[in-house]
Amino acid sequence: MARSLDVYLHATLVGQLVQDDGGHMLFAYTEDWLNKPGATPLSQSLPLRKQRFTSKECRGFFAGILPEENKRRLIAGNLGISARNDYAMLEQIGGECAGAVTFIPAGQPLPQQNYGYRKLSPQELAAILRELPKRPLLAGDEGIRLSLAGAQDKVAVRIEGDEISIPLGGAPSTHILKPAVEHFAGVVFNEALCMTLANAAGLPTAKIETKTVEDMEYLQVERYDRTHRQLTGGGIVLERLHQEDFCQALGVVSEMKYQKEGGPSLKQCFTLLRDFSSAPVIDLAHLLDALIFNYLLGNNDAHGKNFSLLYRNVGTANQEIRLAPLYDLVSTLYYPELSQTMAMRIGDEYSSEKVTLKDFERLADQALLAKPIVRRRVPELADTLLTVLAKANTDHPVAKAVGALIRARCETVRTSF
């Protein structure tokens, strides 16, 4: 029997997601949304049209909202559904998602803005962080409908002052908490250092802090897709901003996020920005800096889901599309058990240890960038990174070791590029 979810963008019903009798997922925009002045698509991979989108056409966007790999399997087990059933998982946890999309059983009202939250004591927060490896995203807990893409343990919370709360019934969150990972020593401090260096080097990045509760270390990441808006009559309301990662925008499913497996290439990423950014000159420069920065960090896991488009003023004539701040910056090269192959090749080279200036010149040709700018920018960013690294806090042993690795890579670039 066919089932249907109402798909909301902000507070507006824009379409229906259907699971047909054969278990296939289909999507169609509502006529009201198609006829609305200033209507915009949910995704660049789902342009406005009357015809339904097939599962093959729409799965890249909708499945891309969901967690991945082992986290997805654990969530499915906790919820009593199939791990391969995207529709059933969106039905269960698609209340508070990345961006401004919400999934509600067909015909049910969208929750009003007097959302519910459950305040957490430090002891309760520590217990949740310990439980995440067994219960990702707290799936199955009563009243909680949270979804975040990715394969790492994380949970979305609302932080106001010193209070940390769990959103209930699809209420918006303000931060994402990422606890330490047992098999990757000091990853919290690795990511904190890389994000801090990026920000100090002038790259737009999500705001982060390292935190500890009881014996649990975690990274606190402020969501760039949430904003506080001052109301005319006084008071403040928390609102969502729409966003989608590059895989979603290109219609690529999460399990194919790596270029070698059919995922986005850097050429496709630059083309996406050139075609859709409201400020392409600025965003193309930021993307170039981001890929050079990831190379210098030794972040081999910078795939298409680690870059996003951020939308403002959706559904109006003033819609703005920009490259989102950077997130998930980690020196994966620090962990020898992780792949030494880059998620997206530079020029024709997948190994960051073998990349040369010629590879960056080939990338410039592929991405329609000016070769002199690319040639100059690589050593410039290496110099900048060395400067900010000298001022960075590397008190933690892992941060110190990662800093030494990054310093060595930058010095190699200065002498060989």
C-alpha positions in Angstrom: 0.0 0.0 0.0 1.4 3.4 -1.0 2.3 5.8 1.8 3.0 9.6 1.7 4.9 12.2 3.6 4.3 16.0 3.3 7.5 17.8 2.6 7.8 21.3 4.1 10.4 23.9 3.2 10.5 26.2 6.2 6.7 26.4 7.0 5.4 25.9 3.5 4.2 22.6 2.1 6.1 22.2 -1.2 5.6 18.6 -2.1 4.8 14.9 -1.3 7.3 12.1 -0.9 5.6 8.8 -1.8 6.6 5.2 -1.3 4.6 3.2 -3.9 3.4 -0.3 -3.7 6.7 -1.6 -5.0 8.6 0.2 -2.2 10.0 2.9 -4.6 10.4 6.5 -3.4 8.8 9.2 -5.6 8.6 12.9 -5.2 6.3 15.6 -6.7 6.0 19.4 -6.0 2.5 20.7 -5.1 0.7 22.8 -7.7 0.5 25.6 -5.1 4.3 25.7 -4.8 4.9 25.5 -8.5 2.5 28.5 -9.1 3.9 30.6 -6.2 5.8 33.7 -7.3 9.5 33.2 -6.4 9.1 29.5 -5.8 12.5 27.7 -5.7 13.4 24.0 -5.9 14.3 21.9 -2.9 17.5 21.1 -4.6 19.4 22.0 -7.7 19.0 18.3 -8.6 15.2 18.6 -8.3 14.2 21.5 -10.6 10.7 22.8 -10.5 8.4 20.7 -12.7 5.0 19.1 -12.8 6.1 15.6 -13.5 7.0 13.3 -10.6 10.6 12.5 -9.9 11.6 8.9 -9.9 13.5 7.2 -7.1 16.7 7.4 -9.2 16.2 11.2 -9.7 15.2 12.1 -6.1 17.2 9.7 -3.9 20.4 11.7 -4.0 18.7 14.6 -2.2 16.4 12.8 0.2 18.6 9.9 1.2 21.4 12.4 1.5 19.6 13.9 4.5 20.0 10.6 6.4 23.0 9.2 8.4 25.3 6.8 6.7 27.1 3.4 7.0 27.0 1.7 10.4 25.1 4.5 12.0 22.3 4.0 9.6 22.2 0.3 10.3 22.1 0.8 14.1 19.3 3.4 13.7 17.3 1.0 11.6 17.7 -1.7 14.2 16.6 0.7 17.0 13.5 1.7 15.0 12.6 -1.8 13.7 12.9 -0.8 10.0 15.0 -1.9 7.1 18.3 0.0 6.8 17.8 0.3 3.1 14.3 1.9 3.4 15.0 5.7 3.0 11.3 6.5 3.2 10.7 4.7 6.5 13.7 6.4 8.0 12.7 9.9 6.9 9.2 9.1 8.3 10.7 8.2 11.7 13.5 10.8 12.1 12.9 13.5 9.5 11.7 16.2 11.9 14.9 18.2 12.5 17.2 17.8 9.5 20.0 19.7 7.9 18.7 22.8 6.1 15.0 23.8 6.3 13.2 20.7 5.1 10.8 18.8 7.4 8.9 15.6 6.8 5.4 15.1 8.3 3.0 12.2 7.8 0.5 13.3 5.0 -2.3 15.4 6.3 -0.9 16.1 9.8 -0.2 19.7 10.7 3.3 21.1 10.9 4.3 21.7 14.5 3.8 25.3 15.6 6.7 27.4 16.7 6.2 26.8 20.4 8.4 23.8 20.0 9.3 21.5 22.9 12.7 21.0 24.4 14.1 18.7 27.1 16.7 20.4 29.3 19.7 18.3 30.0 21.8 18.2 33.2 25.5 17.6 32.8 25.0 14.0 33.9 22.2 13.5 31.3 24.4 15.0 28.6 27.3 12.7 29.5 25.0 9.7 29.4 23.7 10.7 26.0 27.2 11.1 24.6 28.2 7.7 25.9 25.0 6.1 24.4 25.5 7.5 20.9 27.6 4.6 19.6 24.7 2.3 20.4 21.8 4.7 19.7 22.9 7.2 17.0 20.9 10.5 17.0 18.9 9.1 19.9 16.7 7.4 17.3 13.8 5.6 19.0 13.6 7.9 22.0 10.1 9.2 22.5 9.5 12.6 20.9 12.9 12.8 19.2 13.0 13.1 15.3 16.6 14.2 14.5 18.5 13.4 11.3 22.1 14.4 10.4 24.1 13.0 7.5 27.5 11.4 8.0 29.0 8.4 9.6 30.3 9.9 12.8 28.5 9.9 16.2 26.8 13.3 16.7 23.7 14.8 18.2 21.8 18.0 17.6 21.0 20.2 20.6 19.7 23.7 21.4 22.1 25.8 23.5 20.9 29.1 25.0 23.3 30.6 27.6 24.4 27.7 29.8 21.4 25.5 29.1 21.7 22.5 26.7 18.4 21.0 25.5 17.3 18.1 23.2 14.8 19.3 20.6 11.5 17.4 20.6 8.9 16.9 17.8 11.0 18.5 15.1 12.0 21.6 17.0 15.1 23.4 15.6 18.5 22.9 17.2 21.4 25.4 17.3 24.5 23.2 17.7 25.9 19.8 16.9 27.9 17.9 19.5 30.5 15.4 18.2 32.1 13.2 20.9 35.5 11.6 20.9 35.8 8.5 18.7 37.3 5.5 20.4 39.4 4.3 17.5 40.8 7.7 16.5 42.8 9.2 19.3 42.3 12.9 20.0 40.0 13.4 16.9 38.2 16.2 18.8 41.4 18.2 19.2 42.5 17.3 15.6 39.3 18.7 14.2 39.3 21.7 16.6 42.9 22.6 15.5 42.0 22.3 11.8 38.9 24.4 12.1 40.7 27.0 14.1 43.5 27.2 11.6 41.0 27.6 8.7 39.2 30.4 10.5 42.5 32.2 11.4 43.6 31.9 7.8 40.5 33.8 6.6 38.4 30.9 5.3 34.6 31.0 6.3 34.1 28.2 8.8 31.5 27.0 11.3 32.2 28.1 14.8 33.5 25.5 17.2 34.6 24.9 20.8 36.1 21.9 22.6 34.1 20.9 25.7 34.3 18.3 28.4 31.4 16.9 30.5 32.4 14.4 33.2 35.0 12.3 31.4 33.6 12.9 27.9 35.5 15.2 25.4 33.4 16.6 22.6 33.4 19.2 19.8 30.6 21.8 20.0 29.8 23.1 16.5 27.4 26.0 16.0 25.0 25.4 13.1 25.4 27.8 10.2 22.0 26.7 8.9 20.1 28.1 12.0 19.6 31.8 12.8 18.0 33.9 15.6 15.6 36.5 14.2 14.4 39.5 16.1 10.6 39.8 16.0 8.9 43.1 15.3 7.0 43.1 18.5 9.9 42.0 20.6 11.3 38.6 21.3 13.6 36.3 19.3 12.7 33.3 17.2 15.0 30.5 16.1 14.7 29.8 12.3 16.1 27.3 9.9 18.1 28.3 6.8 18.0 25.8 3.9 21.1 24.1 2.7 22.2 21.0 0.7 25.6 19.4 0.3 27.2 19.2 -3.1 26.3 15.5 -3.5 22.6 16.4 -3.0 22.8 19.3 -5.3 24.3 17.1 -8.0 21.9 14.2 -7.4 24.7 11.8 -6.2 23.7 9.3 -3.5 25.8 9.2 -0.3 27.2 5.7 -0.9 28.9 7.1 -4.0 30.3 10.3 -2.4 33.9 9.4 -3.3 35.0 10.4 -6.8 36.5 6.9 -7.6 33.0 5.5 -6.9 31.2 7.9 -9.1 31.0 10.9 -6.7 31.6 14.5 -7.5 34.9 15.7 -8.9 36.5 19.1 -8.1 35.6 20.1 -11.7 31.9 19.4 -10.9 32.1 21.3 -7.6 33.5 24.4 -9.3 30.9 24.2 -12.1 28.1 23.9 -9.5 29.2 27.1 -7.8 29.8 28.9 -11.2 26.2 28.0 -12.2 24.3 28.7 -9.0 26.2 30.9 -6.6 24.8 34.4 -6.1 28.4 35.6 -5.8 30.4 33.2 -8.0 33.7 35.1 -8.0 33.9 35.2 -4.2 32.7 31.6 -3.7 35.0 30.1 -6.4 37.9 31.8 -4.6 36.7 30.3 -1.3 36.4 26.8 -2.8 39.9 27.0 -4.3 41.2 28.1 -0.9 39.3 25.2 0.8 40.7 22.5 -1.5 44.3 23.9 -1.1 43.7 24.1 2.7 42.5 20.4 2.8 45.5 19.4 0.8 47.9 21.2 3.2 46.1 19.7 6.3 46.3 16.2 4.9 42.5 15.9 4.9 42.0 13.1 2.4 38.3 12.7 3.3 37.1 16.0 1.8 34.3 14.6 -0.4 31.2 16.1 -2.0 29.2 15.9 1.2 31.7 18.1 3.0 30.8 21.1 0.9 27.4 22.7 0.9 25.2 25.4 -0.7 23.4 27.7 1.8 20.2 29.4 0.8 18.7 32.6 2.2 15.3 34.3 1.5 14.0 31.1 0.0 10.7 31.5 -2.0 11.3 35.2 -2.7 12.7 37.2 -5.5 15.7 38.0 -3.3 16.9 34.4 -2.8 20.7 34.2 -2.3 22.7 31.0 -2.8 26.3 30.9 -1.4 29.0 28.4 -0.5 28.4 27.4 3.1 31.1 27.8 5.8 33.5 24.9 6.0 33.0 22.0 8.4 34.4 18.5 9.1 38.0 19.6 8.7 40.3 16.9 10.0 43.8 15.9 9.2 43.0 12.2 8.3 46.7 11.7 7.3 47.5 11.7 11.0 45.7 8.3 11.3 47.8 5.8 9.3 44.9 3.3 9.3 42.8 5.7 7.2 42.9 5.8 3.4 45.8 7.7 1.9 43.7 8.3 -1.2 42.0 11.7 -1.6 38.2 11.7 -1.9 38.6 14.0 -5.0 41.7 14.1 -7.1 43.7 17.2 -7.8 44.4 17.3 -11.5 45.0 13.6 -12.2 46.4 12.6 -8.8 44.6 10.9 -6.0 47.6 10.6 -3.6 48.2 13.9 -1.6 51.8 12.7 -1.2 52.4 12.8 -4.9 50.6 16.0 -5.8 52.8 18.5 -7.6 52.4 22.0 -9.0 51.5 20.4 -12.4 48.5 18.7 -10.8 47.2 22.0 -9.6 47.7 23.5 -13.1 45.7 20.6 -14.5 43.0 21.3 -12.0 43.0 24.9 -13.1 42.4 23.8 -16.7 39.7 21.3 -15.6 37.8 23.8 -13.4 38.3 26.8 -15.8 40.4 28.7 -13.3 43.3 31.0 -14.1 46.6 29.1 -13.8 48.6 32.0 -12.5 46.1 32.5 -9.6 46.2 28.8 -8.7 50.0 28.6 -8.9 50.4 31.6 -6.7 47.7 30.7 -4.2 49.1 27.3 -3.1 52.4 28.6 -1.6 50.5 31.7 -0.3 48.2 29.6 1.8 51.1 27.4 2.9 52.8 30.6 4.2 49.5 31.8 5.9 49.0 28.4 7.5 52.5 28.4 8.9 51.9 31.9 10.4 48.6 31.0 12.1 49.9 27.6 13.2 52.7 29.4 15.1 50.0 31.1 17.2 47.6 28.2 17.6 47.0 26.3 20.8 48.6 22.9 20.5 48.7 22.0 24.2 46.9 18.6 23.6 49.4 15.9 22.4 47.3 15.1 19.3 46.9 18.8 18.4 50.7 19.1 18.8 51.4 16.1 16.6 48.9 17.2 13.9 50.3 20.7 14.0 53.8 19.2 13.3 52.4 17.2 10.4 50.7 20.2 8.9 53.9 22.3 9.4 56.0 19.8 7.5 53.5 19.7 4.6 53.5 23.5 4.3 57.3 23.7 4.4 57.5 21.1 1.6 55.1 23.1 -0.5 57.2 26.3 0.1 60.3 24.6 -1.2 58.9 22.5 -4.0 56.1 24.6 -5.5 
